[in-house]
Protein backbone atom coordinates (compact mmCIF):
# COMPACT_ATOMS: atom_id res chain seq x y z
CA UNK A 1 0.00 0.00 0.00
CA UNK A 2 1.05 3.56 -0.59
CA UNK A 3 1.98 5.55 2.47
CA UNK A 4 1.18 8.82 0.72
CA UNK A 5 -2.56 8.10 0.24
CA UNK A 6 -4.90 7.90 3.21
CA UNK A 7 -6.20 4.44 4.13
CA UNK A 8 -9.80 5.37 3.36
CA UNK A 9 -8.92 6.48 -0.16
CA UNK A 10 -6.92 3.31 -0.78
CA UNK A 11 -9.81 1.09 0.30
CA UNK A 12 -12.33 2.99 -1.83
CA UNK A 13 -10.05 2.66 -4.85
CA UNK A 14 -9.70 -1.07 -4.22
CA UNK A 15 -13.45 -1.48 -3.86
CA UNK A 16 -14.23 0.45 -7.01
CA UNK A 17 -11.68 -1.49 -9.05
CA UNK A 18 -13.16 -4.77 -7.76
CA UNK A 19 -16.64 -3.59 -8.70
CA UNK A 20 -15.47 -2.72 -12.20
CA UNK A 21 -13.83 -6.11 -12.60
CA UNK A 22 -16.98 -7.96 -11.58
CA UNK A 23 -19.05 -5.77 -13.87
CA UNK A 24 -16.85 -6.62 -16.85
CA UNK A 25 -16.90 -10.31 -15.96
CA UNK A 26 -20.68 -10.25 -15.82
CA UNK A 27 -20.89 -8.57 -19.23
CA UNK A 28 -18.66 -11.17 -20.85
CA UNK A 29 -20.62 -13.98 -19.23
CA UNK A 30 -23.88 -12.56 -20.57
CA UNK A 31 -22.44 -12.30 -24.06
CA UNK A 32 -21.30 -15.92 -23.97
CA UNK A 33 -24.70 -17.09 -22.76
CA UNK A 34 -26.46 -15.17 -25.53
CA UNK A 35 -24.24 -16.72 -28.19
CA UNK A 36 -24.86 -20.19 -26.81
CA UNK A 37 -28.61 -19.55 -26.75
CA UNK A 38 -28.56 -18.47 -30.39
CA UNK A 39 -26.72 -21.65 -31.36
CA UNK A 40 -29.24 -23.79 -29.53
CA UNK A 41 -32.13 -21.90 -31.11
CA UNK A 42 -30.73 -22.56 -34.57
CA UNK A 43 -30.47 -26.28 -33.85
CA UNK A 44 -33.92 -26.50 -32.33
CA UNK A 45 -35.83 -24.53 -34.98
CA UNK A 46 -37.68 -26.76 -37.48
CA UNK A 47 -36.57 -27.21 -41.07
CA UNK A 48 -38.40 -25.82 -44.12
CA UNK A 49 -40.55 -28.95 -44.51
CA UNK A 50 -41.96 -28.45 -41.03
CA UNK A 51 -42.66 -24.82 -41.89
CA UNK A 52 -44.83 -25.96 -44.80
CA UNK A 53 -46.79 -28.19 -42.44
CA UNK A 54 -47.41 -25.25 -40.14
CA UNK A 55 -48.88 -23.27 -43.05
CA UNK A 56 -51.44 -26.00 -43.67
CA UNK A 57 -52.17 -26.09 -39.97
CA UNK A 58 -52.81 -22.36 -40.04
CA UNK A 59 -55.26 -22.81 -42.93
CA UNK A 60 -57.07 -25.51 -40.99
CA UNK A 61 -57.30 -23.22 -37.98
CA UNK A 62 -58.76 -20.45 -40.13
CA UNK A 63 -61.33 -22.86 -41.56
CA UNK A 64 -62.19 -23.90 -38.02
CA UNK A 65 -62.68 -20.30 -37.03
CA UNK A 66 -65.05 -19.70 -39.95
CA UNK A 67 -67.15 -22.72 -39.08
CA UNK A 68 -67.27 -21.69 -35.43
CA UNK A 69 -68.52 -18.29 -36.53
CA UNK A 70 -71.27 -19.98 -38.51
CA UNK A 71 -72.12 -22.17 -35.54
CA UNK A 72 -72.35 -19.21 -33.21
CA UNK A 73 -74.68 -17.45 -35.64
CA UNK A 74 -76.92 -20.50 -35.74
CA UNK A 75 -76.89 -20.80 -31.96
CA UNK A 76 -77.79 -17.15 -31.49
CA UNK A 77 -80.72 -17.55 -33.90
CA UNK A 78 -81.98 -20.56 -31.94
CA UNK A 79 -81.59 -18.71 -28.66
CA UNK A 80 -83.56 -15.78 -30.01
CA UNK A 81 -86.44 -18.09 -30.95
CA UNK A 82 -86.43 -19.64 -27.48
CA UNK A 83 -86.39 -16.23 -25.81
CA UNK A 84 -89.38 -15.03 -27.78
CA UNK A 85 -91.28 -18.20 -26.85
CA UNK A 86 -90.51 -17.63 -23.17
CA UNK A 87 -91.66 -14.02 -23.41
CA UNK A 88 -94.95 -15.10 -24.96
CA UNK A 89 -95.52 -17.64 -22.16
CA UNK A 90 -94.82 -14.99 -19.51
CA UNK A 91 -97.19 -12.57 -21.23
CA UNK A 92 -99.99 -15.18 -21.19
CA UNK A 93 -99.39 -15.90 -17.49
CA UNK A 94 -99.44 -12.23 -16.61
CA UNK A 95 -102.82 -11.79 -18.35
CA UNK A 96 -104.37 -14.47 -16.12
HELIX and SHEET records of a PDB file:
HELIX    1   1 UNK A    7  UNK A   44  1                                  38    
HELIX    2   2 UNK A   48  UNK A   95  1                                  48    
END                                                                             
